[in-house]
Amino acid sequence: MGIKNFMGKRQETSKNTPQKFQVKDFMTRKLITFSPDQGITEVMDILLKQRITGGPVVDANKDLVGIISDTDLMHVISDSRYHNMPVGNRRVSDYMSSKIETIDQEVDIFEAASRFLKTGHRRFPVTSEGKLIGQISRMDVIIAATQLKGDEWR
């Protein structure tokens, strides 16, 4: 008896073997990333066109240095109104979150779900040896849950 995992490979399972779905099986690998020097208006345009709510910020060496989200952009908009100044030449580095919580690619989706609930985050970058290799979102965890079979989730 077997099931197909997200990567299209067959995993052998039996009634007594729990399915183990890990972050690496469901994370997005092709990411839209931003740079610290990128203009905020350009980021807003990209988020709108791509229909996403944020993304990782990487430096010239592709090291993860922050996250920019729609919440950060709300701060930009609020600051602009308060100071009666258009967004203008503001940069990602001025508003990105630099306290980054990542998640390991080996973590199972249940632990990922628990971390989403505890932190309120909508996405976690996935790193390996300090380099960004993907991102897992709440929706990715929901997709994983719909693929679980059987009477028990472990």
Wavefront OBJ file of the C-alpha trace (Angstrom):
o trace
v 0.000 0.000 0.000
v 1.448 3.423 -0.837
v 0.600 7.094 -1.051
v 1.997 9.863 -3.171
v 3.635 12.646 -1.269
v 3.738 16.245 -2.454
v 6.986 15.705 -4.344
v 5.359 12.983 -6.454
v 7.405 10.120 -4.943
v 5.785 7.015 -3.568
v 6.109 6.362 0.129
v 5.453 2.899 1.425
v 3.040 2.869 4.319
v 1.101 0.304 6.234
v -1.824 0.574 8.612
v 0.579 0.722 11.555
v 3.057 3.181 10.029
v 2.060 6.814 10.563
v 2.495 9.134 7.628
v 5.135 11.748 8.228
v 4.706 14.955 6.290
v 7.527 17.395 6.774
v 7.962 21.059 5.958
v 10.347 20.170 3.110
v 7.545 18.204 1.401
v 5.214 21.212 1.198
v 7.346 24.356 1.286
v 7.597 26.683 -1.676
v 11.066 26.557 -3.188
v 10.762 29.158 -5.944
v 10.372 32.332 -3.955
v 9.880 35.949 -4.790
v 12.514 37.683 -2.702
v 13.275 41.308 -2.017
v 16.468 43.231 -1.319
v 17.026 45.643 1.568
v 17.664 48.508 -0.878
v 14.542 47.895 -2.940
v 11.956 50.673 -2.994
v 8.747 50.199 -1.029
v 6.498 51.197 -3.946
v 8.129 48.532 -6.122
v 7.508 45.954 -3.382
v 3.870 47.016 -3.152
v 3.488 46.580 -6.919
v 5.082 43.114 -6.832
v 2.926 41.952 -3.915
v -0.202 43.094 -5.730
v 0.769 41.540 -9.078
v 1.839 38.250 -7.506
v -1.121 38.167 -5.097
v 1.110 37.474 -2.092
v 1.238 39.119 1.330
v 4.990 39.295 1.819
v 8.314 37.644 1.252
v 11.867 37.119 2.441
v 14.497 39.838 2.171
v 17.956 38.647 1.125
v 21.260 40.461 0.765
v 23.706 40.296 -2.155
v 25.059 36.959 -0.832
v 21.521 35.523 -0.735
v 21.610 35.455 3.068
v 18.247 35.954 4.753
v 18.211 39.371 6.455
v 14.523 40.060 6.962
v 10.890 39.655 6.022
v 8.672 42.296 4.426
v 4.936 41.831 4.813
v 1.671 43.596 4.195
v 1.685 44.505 7.895
v 5.008 46.308 7.410
v 3.500 48.126 4.450
v 0.593 49.264 6.632
v 3.219 51.004 8.787
v 4.587 52.714 5.675
v 1.139 53.936 4.701
v 0.321 55.064 8.227
v 3.652 56.906 8.599
v 3.156 58.581 5.230
v -0.227 59.942 6.230
v 0.926 61.014 9.677
v 3.866 62.956 8.239
v 1.828 64.081 5.211
v 4.513 62.712 2.901
v 4.178 60.235 0.042
v 5.969 56.898 0.304
v 8.640 58.284 -2.040
v 12.102 56.821 -1.740
v 11.583 54.631 1.331
v 13.415 51.324 1.262
v 12.611 47.796 2.375
v 15.336 48.010 5.030
v 13.441 50.864 6.702
v 10.366 48.707 7.378
v 11.237 45.023 7.121
v 11.155 42.800 10.162
v 14.725 41.829 10.917
v 13.902 39.511 13.826
v 13.438 36.412 11.746
v 12.011 33.145 12.992
v 12.810 30.269 10.682
v 11.653 26.684 10.666
v 13.687 23.580 9.910
v 12.843 21.610 6.795
v 12.659 18.371 8.809
v 9.874 19.629 11.119
v 6.568 17.818 10.668
v 3.467 19.752 9.631
v 1.858 19.371 13.059
v 4.738 21.195 14.720
v 4.584 23.801 11.933
v 0.855 24.287 12.594
v 1.566 24.686 16.305
v 4.268 27.300 15.601
v 1.888 29.242 13.352
v -0.695 29.298 16.147
v 1.806 30.309 18.842
v 3.434 33.116 16.858
v 0.614 34.420 14.681
v 2.983 34.404 11.679
v 1.601 33.630 8.236
v 4.862 32.303 6.841
v 8.217 30.966 7.992
v 11.408 31.017 5.940
v 13.113 27.646 5.693
v 16.903 27.726 5.854
v 19.674 25.201 5.564
v 23.173 26.106 6.737
v 22.105 29.740 6.949
v 20.869 29.947 3.373
v 17.252 30.443 2.382
v 15.938 27.292 0.697
v 12.192 27.859 0.849
v 9.195 29.137 2.717
v 6.239 27.434 4.364
v 2.920 29.193 4.769
v -0.221 28.437 6.711
v -1.879 27.456 3.442
v 0.916 24.941 2.739
v 0.164 23.275 6.094
v -3.544 23.143 5.254
v -2.698 21.536 1.907
v -0.580 18.944 3.736
v -3.424 18.179 6.141
v -5.807 17.495 3.258
v -3.403 14.852 1.970
v -3.229 12.924 5.225
v -5.091 9.649 5.112
v -6.285 7.252 7.738
v -8.126 7.456 10.994
v -5.260 8.846 13.093
v -2.956 11.804 12.607
v 0.371 11.591 14.369
l 1 2 3 4 5 6 7 8 9 10 11 12 13 14 15 16 17 18 19 20 21 22 23 24 25 26 27 28 29 30 31 32 33 34 35 36 37 38 39 40 41 42 43 44 45 46 47 48 49 50 51 52 53 54 55 56 57 58 59 60 61 62 63 64 65 66 67 68 69 70 71 72 73 74 75 76 77 78 79 80 81 82 83 84 85 86 87 88 89 90 91 92 93 94 95 96 97 98 99 100 101 102 103 104 105 106 107 108 109 110 111 112 113 114 115 116 117 118 119 120 121 122 123 124 125 126 127 128 129 130 131 132 133 134 135 136 137 138 139 140 141 142 143 144 145 146 147 148 149 150 151 152 153 154
